[in-house]
Amino acid sequence: MKATEVSFRGDGGLTLHGTVLAPTSAKPARPGIVLVHGTGTGTPRTKLMGEAVAFARQGLSVLIYDKRSEGYSLFQRSYSQLADDALGGVAALRSQPGVDPAKVGVWGLSEGGWVAPIAASRSKDVAFVVLVGANSRQPLRPLIWLALQALTVASVVATVLTAPAWRRARGSVPRGERGRLGLLVVGGLVFIPWSLYWGLLLP
């Protein structure tokens, strides 16, 4: 297996670093694929090394890169920004020796399942899209499901309440709490700010 270190520009001019893997006996004009991470800030490229090696063994050139930490956190993230990062990776892979620039696509895992299609919709340079563990719903729904599952495993009773449901449950909502989403946990209420709600609702 041949590994080549690369650097490229992501959204906002941020420099991202990655590795291109290819079989030692790689054929010319071979296809390429850029792997897009799931959720997490600053996720290292090694997280997807297993998938990258598997693709490379099938004759592809594969780019894995360290996910950005700048501008990305639990409470702040932009799928648009991540899509532009992925497109920077596509450009870098298309310029690699032996790669057919007309056969480079993107592969997205989990959160990458939202990011990869956005990237593909913005550039004709993306020849194909592969999604793994992708979601057909808006980001907030699976995140709430994940939180509830984690609480269930911990034997904690939890219910998701929107403001109208909270009104019905308690009779009224204080003015300052209107327009928020609540996660009711064993009698307590943890609010998610409305701005964060919309940030998770829309890619």
N, C-alpha and C positions, 0 to 999 in steps of 0.2 A: 504494500500500500504506500502510495506517495502522498506526502502532506506538504502543502505550501501555505505559508503564512501570508495573509493579505490584510490590508486596511482600506476602508472606504468611508465615504461621507454619508451620514444618515440625515434625518430631518434637522433643519436648523444648522447644518454644517458640522454636526457632532461627528467626531472620528470614531468609528467602530472597528473592532479588530476581530478577525476570524481565521479559519483554516479551511482550505480546499483539499478534500480527499479524492483520490482517484486511484484506480488499479495501476500497478506498476506497468502492466502491459496494456494500458488503455488504448483503445482505437481512436483514430482521428475523427473529427466531426461528431463527437459523442454528445448526448444530451446532458444537461446539468439541472440540478435542483437545489434551491435555497430552503433551508429548514428554519421555520419561524417558531420561537418558543411559546410555551403556555404562560400562565400568569406568574408573576414574580419579578422583583426588581434586581437588575444586575445579574441575571442568571448566566452562569458561565457556559461557554460553548460545549464543554465536556458533558453537559447534561444530556445532549443529543448525540453523543459519540456513537452509541450503539446503533441508532437508526442510520447515522451517516455511513458507518462501516458497511451496514447491510446494503444500502443503496450503491455504494462504491463497488462492492463485490459483484453487482449486476452490470457493471460497466459505465456507471454514471460518474460525473464529477459532482461533488457535493460540497456546498458551502455551509458551514456552521459558524455562528458568530456570537460574541458576548452581548447579551441584551443590555440595553441602556439602563442606567440608574438615574441619570439626569432627567428631571421632568416626569419621572414615573414613581409612584408610590401607592400605598394601599388606598389613599384618599384622592389621588390625582393621577389620572392616566388618560392618554389619548390614543385611540386605535388608529386615528388618522396619522399621528406622528409615527407610530410603530409601523404602519404600512409604508411610509416613506423610507423608514430605516430598511425595510425588506427590499424595497426597490433599489436602494443603494447597493444591497447585496447582489441583486439580480444583475446590475450593471457591472459589478466587479467580476462576477462569475462569467458573464458573457465575453469578457475581455481575456479570459484565461486561455493559454495555448491549448489547442486540441478540442475546445468546446465549440459546438455549433451554436452560435448566438440565436438562431431561430428555434432552438429546442430547449430553452431554459425556462423552468417553471418554479412554482413555490409550493411548499408543503407546510401546512399549519396545524399545530396541536393545541387543542383546548382553546385558550384565549386566541391563539394563532388562527383558530378556525373562523374568527371574525376578522382578523388582521389580513390574512392572505387574500380573501376575495376583494377587500378594499384595494389592496395593492394591484391586483389583477385588473380591476375596473379602471385604474388610472393609467395603465401603460400597455401598449401593444407588444412590448418586449417580453411580457409574461405569456409563455406558450401554453401553459396548463396549470391547473390548481389541484392539489390533493389535500383533503381535510381529514383529520383524525380526531375523534372525540369532539367534533364540532357541535355547535348549538343552533337550533332553529328558532330560539326565542331571544328576546332582548337580554342583555347581560345581567340585569338585576335579578331576573327570575332564577337562573341557575345558582347565583351567588346566595340568594336567600335559601334555596333548597340545600345548598352545601352547608350553610350555617345551621339549619335545622337538623340535618343529618348528624353533624358533629355534636350538637347538643343531645340528640337522641342517644348516640353512642355513649355519651357521658351520663345518661339517665337523668337528663334535665328536661322538664316539660316546657315547651316554648310554643308560642303562637304568633303569627305575623298579623299586625293590625294596621290598616290604613286609618287616616284621620276619621272618616265616616264610621268605620267599625269601632274605633275608640270612643266616639261619641255615643254610639249605641250601647257600648259596654259600660260607660261611666256617666252617661247623660249629657256631657258637654266636653268640649276641648278648650283649655285655656287659650286666649288669643295668641300668645306667643308660640303655642305649639301647633297651630293650624298649618296645614300644608306640609306635615311631616309624616314620615313613615316610622312605625314603631315595631320593635321586636319585644314581645311580652315574655319575660322569663320568670317563672315561679313568682308571680305577683309584682315584679318590678317591670319597669318599662325603659328600654334603651332606645333613644331616638336616633334615626339617621337623618341628617340635615337634608332639606329638599334639594339644595344645589348638588349634593352628592348623589341623591336619588336620580336626578336627571342625567348626571354624568355617567351613571351606571346603566341608565335606561337606553341611552342613545350611543352607538359606537362613535 
